[in-house]
Amino acid sequence: MSIEKELQSRSNSSCELCSAQENLAVYPVSPADDQDLAKNIYACDTCRTQMEDPETVDSNHWRCLNDSMWSQVPAVQVISWRMLHRLRSEGWSGELIDMMYMDEDTLAWAKESGDHLSEDDKVVHKDSNGAVLEAGDTVVLIKDLNVKGASFTAKRGTAVRRISLVEDNPEHIEGKVNDQRIVILTRFVKKSK
């Protein structure tokens, strides 16, 4: 069964955020694996457009989060939490954030976007060329790195897929090399296109 068919079944063929029933499509929740049902939601065109372009956000549309934030689906909780934080200037949004509960792993996933931080507090991760890195990106090592605590060297040119950002340090990212999760300094990578 395809991801879209499974999402249609899970959502009863309606948007998992606002319950619209038209113009629905799969929306991967970053950092996402397009093939992992748990990392995707079924969302309408209006929700998808506003999630991707903050300039188009209509706060009244997002009052639907009052219901969707209680979903049992972690990906829906993550999007609800992120959108509520984007709308924190609205009084009602802050009240909903205070009521919301997520387990530690889901909350950590939600925080990966940085939506809960003010612009001054956001930690920006940049590669060796100054390109902004985001969770889920693929990077390439630009030099051989001796991996402390392991018996191998990560070779220059190695691709590291689906990186994670170290939230409080703009110079560190995490990724898997040789099936081992390691911390990598951002100055030793370049973003892959």
VOMIMI-926563 format. One line per 10 residues: number of its first residue (from 1); their letters; for each residue x, y, z of N, C-alpha, C. Coordinates in Angstrom, 1 decimal, always signed. Each point is the difference from the previous one (the first is absolute). Last residue first. Example, Ala and Ser with C-alpha at 12.3 -4.5 7.8 and 13.67 -1.06 7.14 Angstrom:
2) SA) +12.8,-2.2,+7.1,+0.9,+1.1,+0.0,-0.8,+1.1,+0.8 | +0.3,-5.7,-0.1,-0.9,+1.2,+0.0,+0.9,+1.2,+0.0
# end
This chain:
193) KSKKVFRTLI) +23.7,+19.3,-2.9,-1.2,+0.5,-0.7,-0.9,-1.1,-0.4 | +3.5,+0.7,+4.3,-0.1,-0.7,-1.3,-1.3,+0.5,-0.6 | +3.5,+2.4,+3.7,-1.3,-0.5,-0.3,-0.1,-0.6,-1.4 | +4.5,-0.1,+3.1,-0.7,+1.0,-1.0,-1.4,-0.7,-0.3 | +4.0,-0.3,+4.3,-1.0,-0.5,-0.9,-0.4,+1.0,-1.0 | +3.0,+0.6,+3.9,+0.5,-1.1,-0.8,-1.0,-0.7,-0.9 | -1.0,+3.6,+3.1,+1.1,+0.5,-0.8,+0.7,-1.1,-0.9 | -3.4,-0.9,+3.4,-0.6,+0.5,-1.2,+1.1,+0.6,-1.0 | +0.7,-4.1,+3.6,+0.1,+1.5,+0.0,-0.5,+0.5,-1.4 | -1.7,-4.6,+2.4,+0.9,+0.5,-1.0,+0.0,+1.5,+0.1
183) VIRQDNVKGE) -1.4,-4.9,+2.8,-0.1,+1.5,+0.0,+1.0,+0.5,-1.0 | -2.4,-5.1,-0.1,+1.1,+0.8,+0.4,-0.4,+1.5,+0.0 | -1.9,-5.5,-0.5,-0.4,+1.4,+0.2,+1.2,+0.8,+0.6 | +0.2,-4.6,-3.1,+0.2,+0.5,+1.3,-0.4,+1.5,+0.0 | +0.2,-3.0,-3.9,-1.1,-0.5,+0.9,+0.2,+0.4,+1.5 | +2.8,+1.7,-3.6,+0.3,-1.4,+0.2,-1.0,-0.6,+1.1 | -0.9,+4.7,+0.1,+1.1,-0.4,-0.9,+0.4,-1.4,+0.4 | -4.2,+3.9,+1.1,+0.5,-1.4,+0.0,+1.1,-0.2,-1.1 | -1.4,+4.7,+2.9,-0.4,-0.8,-1.1,+0.6,-1.4,+0.1 | -0.6,+5.5,+2.3,+0.1,-1.4,+0.2,-0.4,-0.8,-1.2
173) IHEPNDEVLS) +2.2,+5.2,+1.3,-1.1,-0.7,-0.5,+0.2,-1.5,+0.3 | +2.1,+5.3,+1.6,-0.1,-1.5,+0.1,-1.3,-0.5,-0.7 | +1.3,+4.7,+0.8,+1.2,-0.6,-0.7,-0.1,-1.5,+0.0 | -3.2,+3.0,+2.2,+0.0,+0.2,-1.5,+1.1,-0.6,-0.7 | -2.6,-1.1,+4.7,+1.4,+0.3,-0.5,-0.1,+0.0,-1.5 | -3.8,-1.1,+2.9,+0.7,+1.1,+0.7,+1.4,+0.3,-0.5 | -2.9,-3.6,-1.9,-0.8,+1.2,+0.2,+0.7,+1.2,+0.6 | +1.6,-3.8,-3.4,+0.2,+0.1,+1.4,-0.6,+1.4,+0.4 | -1.5,-2.9,-4.3,+0.7,+1.2,+0.4,+0.1,-0.1,+1.6 | -0.3,-4.0,-4.0,-0.7,+0.6,+1.1,+0.8,+1.2,+0.4
163) IRRVATGRKA) -0.3,-2.9,-4.9,+0.7,+0.5,+1.2,-0.9,+0.5,+1.0 | -0.2,-2.8,-4.5,-1.0,+0.3,+1.1,+0.7,+0.4,+1.3 | +3.6,-2.0,-3.2,-1.4,+0.3,-0.3,-0.9,+0.2,+1.3 | +5.3,+0.2,-2.0,-0.7,-0.2,+1.2,-1.4,+0.4,-0.2 | +4.5,-1.4,-3.2,-1.3,+0.6,+0.1,-0.6,-0.4,+1.3 | +5.4,+0.3,-1.6,-1.1,-0.9,+0.5,-1.3,+0.9,+0.2 | +4.4,+1.7,-1.4,-0.9,-0.4,-1.1,-1.2,-0.9,+0.5 | +4.5,-0.1,+2.8,-0.5,+1.2,-0.8,-0.8,-0.5,-1.1 | +0.3,-3.2,+4.3,+0.8,+0.5,-1.2,-0.7,+1.2,-0.7 | +0.3,-2.2,+5.2,-1.0,+0.4,-1.0,+0.7,+0.7,-1.2
153) TFSAGKVNLD) +2.1,-3.8,+3.4,+0.1,+1.4,-0.4,-1.1,+0.2,-1.1 | +0.5,-3.7,+4.4,+0.0,+0.3,-1.4,+0.2,+1.5,-0.2 | -0.9,-2.7,+4.2,+1.2,-0.4,-0.6,+0.0,+0.2,-1.5 | -2.2,+2.7,+4.5,-0.3,-1.1,-1.0,+1.3,-0.3,-0.7 | -0.3,+3.4,+3.3,-0.8,-1.1,+0.6,-0.4,-1.1,-1.0 | +1.1,+4.6,-2.2,+0.4,-0.4,+1.3,-0.9,-1.0,+0.6 | +1.3,+1.0,-5.2,-1.1,-0.1,+0.9,+0.4,-0.4,+1.4 | +2.4,+2.7,-4.3,+0.2,-1.1,+0.9,-1.2,+0.0,+1.0 | +0.0,+2.0,-5.1,-0.2,+0.3,+1.4,+0.3,-1.3,+0.8 | +1.0,+2.5,-5.2,-0.1,-1.2,+0.8,-0.1,+0.4,+1.5
143) KILVVTDGAE) -2.1,+3.4,-3.6,+1.3,-0.5,+0.4,-0.1,-1.3,+0.8 | -3.7,+2.3,-1.8,+1.0,+0.7,-0.8,+1.4,-0.4,+0.4 | -5.4,-2.3,+0.2,+1.2,+0.3,+0.8,+1.1,+0.6,-1.0 | -5.4,+0.3,-0.7,+1.2,-0.7,-0.4,+1.2,+0.4,+0.8 | -5.9,+0.0,+0.6,+1.3,+0.7,-0.1,+1.1,-1.0,-0.4 | -5.8,+0.6,+0.3,+1.1,-0.8,-0.3,+1.3,+0.8,-0.1 | -4.9,+0.9,+2.9,+0.9,+0.3,-1.2,+1.0,-1.1,-0.1 | -3.2,+0.5,+3.7,-0.4,-0.9,-1.1,+0.9,+0.2,-1.3 | -0.3,+4.0,+3.5,-0.2,-1.4,+0.4,-0.5,-0.8,-1.2 | +2.7,+4.3,-1.3,-1.3,-0.3,+0.7,+0.0,-1.5,+0.4
133) LVAGNSDKHV) +3.7,+4.3,-1.5,-0.3,-1.4,+0.1,-1.3,-0.1,+0.8 | +2.5,+4.1,-3.1,-0.7,-0.4,+1.2,-0.4,-1.4,-0.1 | +4.4,+2.2,-2.3,-1.3,-0.4,-0.3,-0.7,-0.4,+1.3 | +4.7,+1.3,-0.5,-1.0,+1.0,+0.5,-1.4,-0.3,-0.4 | +4.1,-2.6,-0.7,-0.2,+1.0,-1.0,-1.0,+1.1,+0.4 | +1.1,-3.9,+2.6,+1.3,+0.7,-0.2,-0.1,+1.1,-1.0 | -4.6,-1.1,+2.5,+1.1,-0.9,-0.5,+1.2,+0.8,-0.2 | -4.0,+1.2,+3.6,+0.5,+0.2,-1.3,+1.1,-0.9,-0.4 | -4.4,+1.0,+3.8,+1.2,-0.9,-0.4,+0.3,+0.3,-1.4 | -2.6,+2.9,+4.1,+0.1,-0.3,-1.4,+1.2,-0.8,-0.3
123) VKDDESLHDG) -3.6,+1.2,+4.2,+1.4,-0.4,-0.3,+0.0,-0.4,-1.4 | -3.4,+3.5,+2.8,+0.2,-1.2,-0.9,+1.5,-0.2,-0.3 | -2.1,+3.7,+2.6,+0.4,-1.2,+0.8,+0.4,-1.2,-0.9 | -1.8,+4.3,-1.6,+1.3,+0.2,+0.7,+0.5,-1.2,+0.7 | -4.3,-0.1,-2.2,+1.1,+0.1,-1.0,+1.3,+0.3,+0.7 | -3.4,-2.7,+2.9,-0.1,+1.3,-0.6,+1.2,+0.1,-1.0 | -2.1,-4.9,+1.2,+1.0,+1.0,+0.4,-0.3,+1.4,-0.7 | -2.4,-4.2,-0.7,-0.3,+0.4,+1.4,+1.0,+1.1,+0.4 | +0.4,-2.4,-4.2,-1.2,+0.9,+0.0,-0.3,+0.6,+1.4 | +3.5,-3.3,-1.7,+0.3,+1.3,+0.6,-1.1,+1.0,+0.0
113) SEKAWALTDE) +0.5,-4.9,-1.5,-0.2,+1.1,-1.0,+0.4,+1.4,+0.6 | +0.2,-4.1,+2.6,+1.0,+0.0,-1.0,-0.2,+1.1,-1.0 | -3.0,-1.2,+3.7,+0.9,+1.1,+0.2,+1.1,+0.1,-1.1 | -3.3,-3.6,+0.1,-0.6,+1.3,-0.3,+1.0,+1.2,+0.1 | +1.5,-4.4,+1.2,-0.3,+0.1,-1.4,-0.6,+1.4,-0.4 | +0.5,-1.0,+4.6,+1.3,+0.3,-0.6,-0.1,+0.1,-1.5 | -3.9,-1.2,+2.3,+0.4,+1.4,+0.2,+1.3,+0.3,-0.6 | -1.4,-4.4,-0.1,-0.8,+0.8,-1.0,+0.3,+1.5,+0.2 | +2.1,-3.1,+3.0,+0.5,-0.2,-1.4,-0.7,+0.9,-1.0 | -1.5,+0.0,+4.6,+1.3,+0.6,-0.2,+0.6,-0.1,-1.4
103) DMYMMDILEG) -5.4,-0.1,+0.7,+1.1,-0.7,+0.6,+1.3,+0.6,-0.4 | -4.3,+3.1,+0.3,+0.6,-0.9,-0.9,+1.1,-0.8,+0.7 | -4.5,+3.8,+0.7,+0.9,-1.0,+0.6,+0.5,-0.9,-1.1 | -2.8,+5.2,+0.8,+0.5,-1.1,-0.8,+1.0,-0.9,+0.7 | -2.0,+4.3,+1.6,-0.8,-1.2,+0.2,+0.5,-1.3,-0.7 | +2.0,+4.4,-0.5,+0.1,-0.4,+1.4,-0.8,-1.3,+0.3 | -0.2,+1.9,-4.3,+1.3,-0.6,+0.2,+0.1,-0.4,+1.5 | -3.9,+2.2,-1.3,+0.0,-1.3,-0.5,+1.4,-0.7,+0.2 | -0.5,+4.5,+1.2,-0.8,-0.8,+0.9,+0.0,-1.4,-0.5 | +2.1,+3.1,-2.7,+0.8,-0.2,+1.2,-0.8,-0.9,+1.0
93) SWGESRLRHL) -2.2,+1.5,-4.0,+1.0,-1.0,-0.3,+0.8,-0.4,+1.3 | -3.3,+3.5,-0.1,-0.6,-1.4,+0.1,+1.1,-1.1,-0.2 | +1.1,+4.7,-0.5,-0.3,-0.4,+1.4,-0.4,-1.4,+0.1 | +3.2,+1.8,-3.9,-1.4,-0.1,+0.2,-0.3,-0.5,+1.4 | +4.4,+0.2,-1.6,-0.5,+1.4,+0.2,-1.5,+0.0,+0.2 | +2.3,-4.1,-1.1,+0.0,+0.4,+1.4,-0.4,+1.4,+0.3 | +0.4,-3.2,-4.1,-1.1,+1.0,+0.2,+0.0,+0.5,+1.5 | +3.2,-3.2,-1.5,+0.1,+1.1,-1.0,-1.0,+1.0,+0.2 | -0.1,-3.8,+2.7,+1.1,+0.9,+0.4,+0.2,+1.1,-1.1 | -3.3,-3.2,-0.7,-0.4,+0.8,+1.1,+1.1,+0.9,+0.4
83) MRWSIVQVAP) +0.9,-3.1,-3.4,-0.8,+1.1,-0.4,-0.5,+0.9,+1.1 | +2.6,-3.9,+1.1,+0.8,+1.0,-0.8,-0.9,+1.2,-0.5 | -2.1,-3.6,+2.2,+0.9,+0.7,+1.0,+0.8,+1.1,-0.8 | -2.7,-2.9,-2.6,-0.9,+0.8,+0.8,+0.9,+0.9,+1.0 | +2.2,-3.3,-2.6,-0.4,+1.2,-0.8,-0.9,+0.9,+0.8 | +1.3,-3.9,+2.2,+1.2,+0.8,-0.3,-0.4,+1.2,-0.8 | -3.3,-3.2,+0.9,+0.3,+0.7,+1.2,+1.2,+1.0,-0.3 | -1.2,-3.0,-3.3,-1.0,+1.0,+0.1,+0.3,+0.9,+1.2 | +2.7,-3.7,-0.6,+0.3,+0.9,-1.0,-1.0,+1.2,+0.0 | -0.6,-3.8,+3.1,+1.1,+1.0,+0.3,+0.3,+1.0,-1.1
73) VQSWMSDNLC) -4.8,-2.3,+1.1,+1.0,-0.2,-1.0,+1.2,+1.0,+0.3 | -4.3,-0.2,+2.3,+0.9,-1.0,+0.5,+1.2,-0.2,-0.9 | -3.0,+4.7,+0.7,+0.2,-1.2,-0.7,+0.9,-1.0,+0.6 | -1.3,+4.6,+1.3,-0.3,-1.1,+0.9,+0.1,-1.3,-0.8 | +0.5,+4.3,-2.1,+1.1,-0.2,+1.0,-0.1,-1.2,+0.9 | -3.4,+1.5,-3.2,+1.0,-0.9,-0.5,+1.2,-0.1,+0.9 | -3.7,+3.0,+1.1,-0.4,-1.4,-0.1,+1.1,-0.9,-0.4 | +0.7,+4.6,+0.3,-0.6,-0.3,+1.3,-0.5,-1.4,+0.0 | +1.7,+2.0,-3.9,+1.0,-0.7,+0.8,-0.5,-0.3,+1.4 | -2.3,+2.6,-3.4,-0.3,-1.5,-0.1,+1.0,-0.7,+0.9
63) RWHNSDVTEP) +0.3,+4.6,-0.9,-0.7,-0.3,+1.2,-0.4,-1.4,+0.0 | +2.3,+2.3,-3.6,+0.7,-1.0,+0.9,-0.7,-0.1,+1.3 | -1.5,+3.0,-3.5,-0.1,-1.4,-0.5,+0.6,-1.0,+1.0 | +0.3,+4.7,+0.9,-1.4,-0.6,+0.2,-0.1,-1.4,-0.5 | +4.0,+2.5,-0.7,-0.1,-0.5,+1.4,-1.4,-0.6,+0.2 | +2.9,+0.3,-4.4,-1.2,+0.6,+0.4,-0.4,-0.6,+1.4 | +4.7,+0.3,-3.4,-0.7,-0.5,+1.1,-1.2,+0.8,+0.4 | +3.6,+0.5,-3.5,-1.4,-0.2,-0.4,-0.8,-0.5,+1.2 | +4.8,+0.8,+0.3,-0.6,+1.3,-0.5,-1.5,-0.2,-0.3 | +3.0,-3.7,+1.1,-0.5,+0.8,+1.2,-0.7,+1.3,-0.4
53) DEMQTRCTDC) +0.7,-4.7,-2.7,+0.3,+1.4,-0.2,-0.6,+0.9,+1.1 | -0.3,-4.8,+0.0,+1.3,+0.2,-0.7,+0.3,+1.4,-0.2 | -4.0,-1.4,+2.2,+1.1,-0.6,+0.7,+1.3,+0.4,-0.6 | -4.0,+1.2,-2.2,+0.3,+0.9,+1.2,+1.1,-0.6,+0.8 | -1.5,-2.5,-3.7,+0.5,+1.3,-0.5,+0.4,+0.8,+1.2 | -2.1,-4.1,+1.0,+1.3,-0.2,-0.6,+0.7,+1.3,-0.4 | -4.6,+0.1,+1.4,+1.0,-0.3,+1.1,+1.4,-0.1,-0.5 | -3.3,+0.5,-3.3,+0.0,+1.2,+0.9,+1.0,-0.2,+1.1 | -1.0,-3.7,-2.8,+0.9,+0.9,-0.7,+0.1,+1.3,+0.9 | -1.0,-4.5,+2.7,-0.6,+0.7,-1.1,+0.9,+1.0,-0.6
43) AYINKALDQD) +1.5,-4.7,+2.6,-0.4,+1.4,+0.2,-0.6,+0.6,-1.3 | +2.1,-4.5,+2.9,-0.9,+0.2,-1.1,-0.5,+1.4,+0.2 | +4.8,-2.0,+1.9,-1.4,+0.2,+0.3,-0.7,+0.2,-1.4 | +5.0,-2.4,+2.0,-0.8,+0.7,-1.0,-1.4,+0.2,+0.6 | +3.5,-2.7,+2.0,+0.7,+1.3,-0.2,-0.8,+0.9,-1.0 | -1.1,-4.6,+1.2,-0.1,+0.7,+1.2,+0.6,+1.4,-0.1 | +0.1,-3.2,-3.7,-1.4,+0.5,+0.3,+0.0,+0.9,+1.2 | +4.1,-0.8,-3.3,-0.4,-0.4,+1.4,-1.3,+0.7,+0.3 | +2.6,+0.7,-4.1,-0.5,-1.4,+0.0,-0.5,-0.4,+1.4 | +2.2,+4.3,-0.9,-1.3,-0.1,-0.8,-0.6,-1.4,+0.0
33) DAPSVPYVAL) +2.9,+2.3,+3.8,+0.3,-1.0,-1.0,-1.3,-0.2,-0.7 | +1.8,+4.5,+2.9,-0.9,-1.1,-0.3,+0.6,-1.0,-1.0 | +0.6,+4.4,+3.9,+0.7,-0.7,-1.1,-0.7,-1.3,-0.3 | -3.1,+2.8,-0.3,+1.4,+0.0,+0.1,+0.6,-0.2,+1.4 | -4.5,-1.7,-2.7,+0.3,+0.9,+1.2,+1.5,-0.1,+0.2 | -3.3,-0.8,-4.6,+1.1,-0.5,+0.9,+0.3,+1.0,+1.1 | -4.6,-0.9,-2.9,+0.9,+1.1,+0.4,+1.0,-0.6,+1.0 | -4.0,-1.6,-4.1,+1.0,-0.4,+1.1,+0.9,+1.2,+0.3 | -4.9,+1.1,-1.9,+1.2,-0.6,-0.4,+0.9,-0.4,+1.2 | -5.3,+2.3,-1.9,+0.8,-0.7,+1.0,+1.3,-0.6,-0.6
23) NEQASCLECS) -4.3,+2.7,-1.5,+1.4,+0.4,-0.3,+1.0,-0.6,+1.0 | -4.9,-0.1,+1.9,+0.4,+0.2,-1.4,+1.5,+0.4,-0.1 | -2.7,-0.6,+4.1,-0.1,-1.3,-0.7,+0.4,+0.2,-1.5 | +0.9,+2.3,+5.4,-0.4,+0.2,-1.4,+0.0,-1.3,-0.8 | +1.5,+0.8,+4.8,-1.2,-0.9,-0.4,-0.5,+0.3,-1.4 | +4.0,+1.8,+2.5,-1.2,+0.8,+0.0,-1.3,-0.7,-0.4 | +4.4,-2.3,+0.8,+0.0,+1.2,+0.8,-1.3,+0.7,+0.0 | +0.9,-4.0,-2.5,+0.2,-0.4,+1.4,+0.1,+1.3,+0.9 | -2.9,-0.8,-4.7,+1.3,+0.7,+0.5,+0.1,-0.3,+1.5 | -2.7,-3.6,-2.8,-0.2,+1.4,+0.3,+1.4,+0.5,+0.6
13) SNSRSQLEKE) -1.5,-4.7,-1.1,+0.0,+0.8,-1.2,-0.3,+1.5,+0.3 | +0.8,-3.4,+3.5,-1.4,+0.0,-0.6,-0.2,+1.0,-1.2 | +4.2,-1.1,+2.5,-0.6,+1.3,+0.1,-1.5,+0.0,-0.4 | +2.9,-4.0,-0.3,+0.2,+0.6,+1.3,-0.9,+1.2,+0.3 | +0.0,-1.9,-4.4,-0.7,-0.8,+1.0,+0.1,+0.5,+1.4 | +2.4,+2.2,-3.4,-1.4,+0.2,-0.2,-0.8,-0.9,+1.0 | +4.6,-0.5,+0.0,-0.4,+1.2,+0.6,-1.5,+0.3,-0.2 | +1.9,-3.8,-2.1,+0.0,-0.2,+1.5,-0.4,+1.3,+0.7 | +0.5,+0.2,-4.6,-1.2,-0.8,+0.3,-0.1,-0.2,+1.5 | +3.8,+2.2,-1.6,-1.2,+0.9,-0.2,-1.2,-0.8,+0.4
3) ISM) +4.1,-2.3,-0.1,+0.0,+1.0,+1.2,-1.3,+0.8,-0.1 | -0.2,-4.8,-2.4,+0.8,+1.3,-0.1,-0.2,+0.8,+1.2 | -0.3,-5.5,-0.3,-0.9,+1.2,+0.0,+0.9,+1.2,+0.0
# end
